[in-house]
Amino acid sequence: MAEWSLVPGRLWRIFATALSFACFGVGGLSLWLIVFPLQALLYRSAIRRQQAARTVVQAVFRLFIGWMRLLGLIRYEVHGVEKLQRRGLLVLANHPTLIDVAFLISLIPNASCVVKSGLASHPCTRGPVRATGYICNNAGADLLLACTDALATGSNLIIFPEGTRTRPGQVMKMQRGAAQIALRGGFDITPVRICCEPLGLYKGQPWWTVAKTPLRFTIEVGDDLTSAPTLQAAGGEHGRAARQLTERLVRFFSETTTPPRTVTKGSHASAGTRDQGTVDIGSPT
């Protein structure tokens, strides 16, 4: 009887998941075909257009996250969100689910992001990717330079150093390119740990395979990890320092979440329930 009582909620979440991603696709097309062309008429400066586009995308992702919450698909808590309200942040996060980038961009002003190059040509994402100046991960020699330039101009850069979503049951592996950006540019790292219980929207999971209950996200912004002392301790060897810095990140992401005081919450009961050279630095998938 207990299992049967969960069926209406699961059927609703299958429908609501389809509805959510359909809205995401329509929203991306609308931005590309309507909103960004209008901004191009309003702003002559390329920098102003880019900043305006990022503001729009942040608002759209906030709406998307709120829409999923309203439909009963997710609940969430954000701890330490005030740490993200700064300029020139290098934000490195783990990547358990498909909507991690939506969460982070919705929380971080003037955010840029390293994305897969295919997103720049996909009909639903090409508009936002090109208008915002997101950095495509083409594994080229200029990738690291593009990232350091974005940070130097005050953009907040989001990178998922795993390179792809985490597969359940596998050991976390992180590429060192993101640490190299911090070390060579002299930037500190703002780590963000994302936890999802029960796990959903993970790598290899069909979208219609929903959990028995809404996904509960806990997003914790950690204290900055300084890069300069790590480089100094490694005797100025960037390779060794990058390895040590990456190991610190893995330890942080593997820890159990311990919420600080500042919390932003969002919840909604589910319907049908009661309650240099080639550098690979990671990109959301």
N, C-alpha and C positions, 0 to 999 in steps of 0.2 A: 504493500500500500504506500509506503514511504516513497518508493521509486516512482510510482504512478503519479504521485502528487507533484513531482518535479517536472513532469512532461509539459504542462501548459507554459511554464516559465521558459523551458528550453526551446520550445517551438517559437515563442515570442522572440527570444534572443536570436534565433536563426533569421527570422524576418527582419528584426531590427538591425542586425549586422549587415544584411544585404542593403537595407535602406540607407544606413550610415555611409557605406562605401559608394553607393550610387550618388548620394548627395555630395560626397567628396569629389567624385569625377565631374559632376555637373558644375560644382563650384570652381574646380580648376579650369574647365573650359570657359566659364564665364569670366574669370579673371583674365585669361589669355585674349579672349575675343572682345571684351567690353571694357573692363576696368583699366587694364594697363594701357590700351590705346588712348583712353581718355586722359590718363595721367601724362602720357607723352605729349598731349596737346597743352596741358596745364603747366608743365615744368620743362623749361628749356635746358636747365642744367642736368647733366647725366647723374650727378651725385644726388641732387634733390629727387630725381625720379626713382633712383635706387632706394633712398631712404623712405620715400612714400610707399614704394612697393613692399618694403619689409614691414612697415607699419600695418599695411593692409593684410599681408600674409599672417602676421602675428594675430590680428583680430580674427581672421578666418579660422585659424587653428584653435583659438579660444572658443569660437562658436562650435567647431567640430567636436572638441572635447566636451563642451557643455551639452551638445546634442546627444553624444553617446551616453553621457551621465543621465540625461533626462529620459532616454529610452530604457534605462535600467541595465545597460551593458557593463558599465564600469562604476567604481567608486574610487576615490583617491584622497591621499594626504600628501602635502608638500611641506617638507621641513627645511628651514633655512633659506627660504625664497629670497630674503633680503640680500643675500650674498650675490645674487644674480643681477642685481640692479646697479651694475657698474659698467665701465667702459673698458674695452680692450681685453676681455676675458678669453682665456683658452679653456673651454669647457670640454672635458673628456668624460664620457659616460659609458656604462655597460649597455648592452642592447638586447634585452630579452624578448621584446615584442615589436610588432609592426608599427605601433603608434607612438613609440618613444620619441621620435623626432617631432611629432605633433605636440606632445607635452612640452618638450624643451623650448621649441620656438615660441609657443604660446606664453612661456614664462620669461623669456629673455628678450629685452629690447634690442633693436638694431642687430639682429642675429644673422650671421652668415653660417653656412654649413658646407661640409664636404659631401658631395652626393655622387652617385654612380652616373657616368656619362650618359647612359641610356635615358635618364629622366629628363635630359635637356631636349629630347626629341619625342617623348611620349606626349600624346595630345592632352592628357589631363594634368601634366606637370611641367611641360615645356614653358608655359607662360610664367609661372612663379619662379622657376629656376633661372630663367634668363633675365627677367625684370629685376630680381633681387640681387643678381650677381653672385649666386651661389657658385662654389668652386667645384668643377667636375673632376672626379678622380680618374684622370686619364693615364695615371702612372708615368707621367712625363717629368722631365728634368725641372720644369718650371713650377711644379706643384708645391714644393716646399716654399719657394719664394712667394708664390701667390698667397699662401697661408700667413706667412710672416708679414707681408704687406697689408693684408686685411686687418691683422691685429694692431699693427703700427698706426693705422689710420683711425683706430677707435672702434672698429667692428668687434662684436663678440662672436667668436668662432666655435662652432659645435663640431666635435669629431667623435666618432665611435671607433676606438682603436682596435676593437675585435675585427673590424672589417665587414662583418655580417652579423645577423642575429645569432644569438647563442642557441645551439641545439641542446635540448634537455638531456642531462646525463653525461654530457661531454665536459672535459676539463677546459676551463677558460683559457684561451690563448689570445694574446694581444700582440699586435705588430708594434715595432718601435719607432715608426715614422712620426707619430704624434709627440713622443718624448723628444725626438730630434728637433722638432719645431720649437719646443719649449727651451731646449738647451742652446740651440744656435741663435735664437732670437732673444734669449734672456727673459722669457716669460714664465710666470708662475702658472700652475695648473689648478683650475677649479674642478674638483672631481664631483660627479653626480652619480649616486647609486640608485638604480631603479629596480624595485622588487615588484613582482606580480604574483598574487595568490588568489585562486588557483592559476597556474600558468596557462596562458592562452595567446593566440595570435603569434605563436612562435614559428621558427623556421621549419618549413615542411608540413605545417598543419593546414589542412583545408579550411577555408573561412567558415564553412557551415558546421564544422566540428566545434560546437560551443561547450563551455563548461557547465556544470550543474548549477552554478551560482554566478552572480556578477563578478567580474575581475576586480580585485582589490589592489590598487597601485599604491605603493609607498615610495615617494621620491625624496631622497635625502641629499642635500647639498653639503659637502664636506668642507673643512677648512682648506685653504690654499696649500698646495704642495710647492715649496720653493725649489727652483731648478738650479740656481747658482751654487748652493752648498753641495749638491750632489755632484756637479761637475768638478768642483774644487776637490772633493774627497776622492774622485776618480783620477786625480792628477791631470785634469784637462783632457782626458781621453773621452771623446764624445760617444764612441761605441759602448764603452764600459758604463758610462754615466747613463746612457739611454736604457741599457739593460737593467740597471739598478732602479731607475725611475719607473720603468714599466713593471718591475716586480712589486714596487710600492703600490702601484695602481691595482694590480691584481689582488693584493692583500686587502686593500680598501673595499673593492667590489665584492670580495668573498666574505666580508664580515656580515654579521647579523645586524639589521637596521636597529639603531638606537636613537629615537627621535629627540632632537633638541627642542627648545621651547617654542620657537616661532613656527606655527603650523597654519597652513592653508588647506581647508578641507572641501571636498565635494562629494556628495553621495545622493543616490536616489534608489529607492527600492525597485527591484525588477518586477515588471508586470507578470502576474501569475505566481509570485512568491510573496513571502511575508516580509520580508524586510528589504737631392743631388743625384743625378742619375735617376733611376727608377725608384720612387718612394711610394710605398703603399701605406697610407695612413688611416684607412678605414672610411667607410661610408654607410649610410643607413640603407637597409633593404627590407 
